Amino acid sequence: MADFKKIYARYRTFYSSSNLSKTVLYLITGFGTAASFIARLFIELFAVIIGSSPAIISLITSSRNLIQQIFQSTFGRISDRIGRRVMLIFGFLFSGLALFFFPLISKGWVLLIAVIIFSFGYAIYYPAFTALQGDLTNRANRAGLISMITIVGAIATLSSLLIIGQLGSLGDTTFKQYSIILRVTALLFLLSACVTLFIFDPPVKKLQEKTVFSLAPVKKNKEFRRFVYVNSIMFFFMAAGWPIFSFVRAEYATAQENTFIWAAFSVTQILTLLILSKIINIIPRKTLLFFGRVFMFYIPLNLIFTVLWWPYWWIIAIGSAVSGMSNAIFIVGQNSFILDCAATEEKGTYTGIYNLFLGVSTFFGSLIFGLIAEIMFSSLGKWEAIVFLLTVITVGRFISSLGYLLIKKPK
């Protein structure tokens, strides 16, 4: 035991006096980002594969969004008090263990319950992960680190998608192919937890008092409030498409082709951030936010093209590539803006509150449009309804993105 303590002490000293903290952060980013990205995409596709109705899929999507986001304010504040490491380990473990049992499910309503349980893991680890980025940076270099973290996450996701796609193709049925993909993704979560054992919380000021949840940051910080409101409207229309997009992707692409589709997302994400890496710290957050969302109208438009004229997976991949470019820019702007608004000891709190509003808006967006789709499928016809709803979402996304032009620099 004494020898172990000495080794532990030496490792901690070396960790504190080197760049190892960022190296470990990049490893966590790689495994964690790949796992959460692939899980989010393939859970919805898995729901279609097992024959879930639009209503069930909308409930799966909306419940996942609500739970993953709404509880982040609570868990973010806990991480402000007890540190990031514990929350990261527990969140990754919870997510991985829950996801591992998904392939045993064959009914939509059971999958809904499983997704609700799984979603708590994300809510636990994500605000701690975002706040950790703030702990390791200041306002001047923050966008640069977040950009690098996003690049690392995209490279890991790209590699994982290609590997998982090959492994999934070993299944002799579509169900088995998606089962393999989900189980390998669960292992990525567990690897994230293992790597997190090697980090230490940065020496930053922590919240000392235990306080009741409050929306005070929204009330007292005008620029943060404006950003939250604009973003909530935008994400309502972002989420509106999520229960509908899966029907198109499941119809026109196999399990492996869907990994190729999202590999295109990762490739453009990486290229975009590499191109902007030298100037990312000096680009205004407002510019990043606007250009990170104004092109998102193309994704539902691209799926309309797929349904009506070009029913090929590589057409969907073009839309995914545009989405990758846009999201790369937006993630840097979003995380930087939130952390710029927050006081040193409240980074997790601000992240949590932001995601609370995000959860509510995406909950209603996916739920409302999913239920509308359920009604329209029977009255108008499945594909006619899908094209109509995709058109509405296209218009809604474009108009909503203009709201980012109203955002101002945090004081």
Buried (B, 14 or more C-beta within 10 A) or exposed (E): EEEEEEEEEEEEEEBEEEEBBBEBBBBBBBBBBBBBBBBBBBBBBBBBBBEBBBBBBBBBBBBBBBBBBBBBBBBBBBBBBBBBBBBBBBBBBBBBBBBBBBBEBEEBEEBBEBBBBBBBBBBBBBBBBBBBBBBBBEEEEBBBBBBBBBBBBBBBBBBBBBEBBEBBBEBEEBBBBBBBBBBBBBBBBBBBBBBBEBBBBBEBEBBEEEEEEEEEBBEEBEBBBBBBBBBBBBBBBBBBBBBBBBBBBBBBBBBBBBBBBBBBBBBBBBBBBBEBEEEBBEBEBBBBBBBBBBBBBBBBBBBBBBBEEEBBBBBBBBBBBBBBBBBBBBBBBBBBBBBBBBEEBBBBBBBBBBBBBBBBBBBBBBBBBBBBBBEBBEEBEBBEBBBBBBEBBBEBBBEBBEBBEEBEEBE
